[in-house]
Amino acid sequence: MSLINALNFSGKKVLVCGASDGIGYGVAKAFLEAGAEVAITGTRTESDYDNDFSGMQFHSLNIEDPAAISNLAAQFDRLDVLVNCIGSVLWKKAEFEREGFEKILNINLTGAMQLCTDFFPLLQASQGNIVNLDSVVSISPAPANPAYSASKAGLKQLTKALAMKWGRNGVRVNSLAPGMVPTKLTANQSGADNEAQFAKTNPVGRFGKPEDIAGGVLFLSSPMAAYVTGHQLVVDGGMTL
Ligand SMILES: NC(=O)c1ccc[n+]([C@@H]2O[C@H](COP(=O)([O-])OP(=O)(O)OC[C@H]3O[C@@H](n4cnc5c(N)ncnc54)[C@H](OP(=O)(O)O)[C@@H]3O)[C@@H](O)[C@H]2O)c1
């Protein structure tokens, strides 16, 4: 096929999980602009958020609840692209306690696995693909966040395992590792003073934006990446160099 229209997602159905805010919301808006039919999830109900979800189908999802993931999948009769932007982190040493450690692994890794497996039949039917948002902490861990670091390294390898398993089924599975993007997840690290400090050593000289990440996600999920699977695309302005 011609690649000139590869970023036209008209006729494609895309689910962006964890798109009530932050990176996922930016990814969902980019897919909408690219012509896709877009469904999104957040933990609360649609009216609880300030963001404008016009043109998107909103679903409530707590990924810690296995039945909720299955119920979400049951509401779809087709899907071309699954993007998992769900992520959580705990502070104040909570990830050093078993309860906190398990909670973060459950949200960032175990829940991600179930999302992928529950939507696999629809993605096989459409010859679609998955993009999981992992993190640069899968490369260089965050010592205050052992669960977050382990879960993201796990998600990177989970992505590769599923890519190997499902390649012959026609389903590509990739991950994208953002660097530092100011969102509610990173609120305690992303003020103006932090950005000025970060800019001194980051090759691109600024924090990332949701649209920087959206560009990578759209590439991975488009025909431009038809021969790309099991790949971790690092989108960090050179932070990890
Ligand atoms: N921001 C960064 O610098 C950065 C860097 C590396 C990787 N990442 C990854 O990028 C992804 C997006 O992060 P973000 O920065 O955009 O964070 P964010 O603004 O906090 O968004 C996280 C999303 O996940 C949802 N979520 C959280 N806990 C959930 C749960 N238990 N069940 C279902 N959904 C849940 C949130 O829903 P609610 O809004 O309802 O809470 C929200 O939609 C995450 O996987 C994160 O780990 C971010």
The ligand as an ORCA input file, in Angstrom:
! r2SCAN-3c Opt
* xyz 0 1
  N       4.327     11.350     32.462
  C       5.528     10.795     32.312
  O       6.577     11.472     32.406
  C       5.647      9.332     31.998
  C       6.938      8.817     31.810
  C       7.080      7.467     31.513
  C       5.966      6.662     31.390
  N       4.726      7.182     31.591
  C       3.577      6.278     31.434
  O       2.664      6.847     30.525
  C       1.335      6.417     30.859
  C       0.444      7.645     31.012
  O       0.891      8.362     32.180
  P       0.527      9.879     32.450
  O       1.779     10.542     32.832
  O      -0.297     10.428     31.368
  O      -0.329      9.717     33.799
  P      -1.774     10.261     34.232
  O      -2.025     11.615     33.682
  O      -1.811     10.044     35.691
  O      -2.765      9.239     33.494
  C      -2.820      7.908     33.906
  C      -4.075      7.269     33.365
  O      -4.196      5.960     33.957
  C      -5.466      5.862     34.583
  N      -5.388      4.963     35.733
  C      -4.648      5.100     36.868
  N      -4.887      4.084     37.703
  C      -5.785      3.283     37.099
  C      -6.450      2.085     37.447
  N      -6.260      1.485     38.635
  N      -7.332      1.543     36.570
  C      -7.559      2.125     35.389
  N      -6.979      3.271     34.982
  C      -6.102      3.847     35.842
  C      -5.804      7.276     34.979
  O      -7.180      7.421     35.241
  P      -7.717      8.607     36.213
  O      -7.452      9.901     35.491
  O      -9.143      8.328     36.403
  O      -6.899      8.505     37.484
  C      -5.344      8.029     33.744
  O      -6.289      7.917     32.727
  C       1.478      5.593     32.143
  O       1.573      4.225     31.809
  C       2.797      6.059     32.707
  O       3.384      5.092     33.543
  C       4.546      8.495     31.902
*
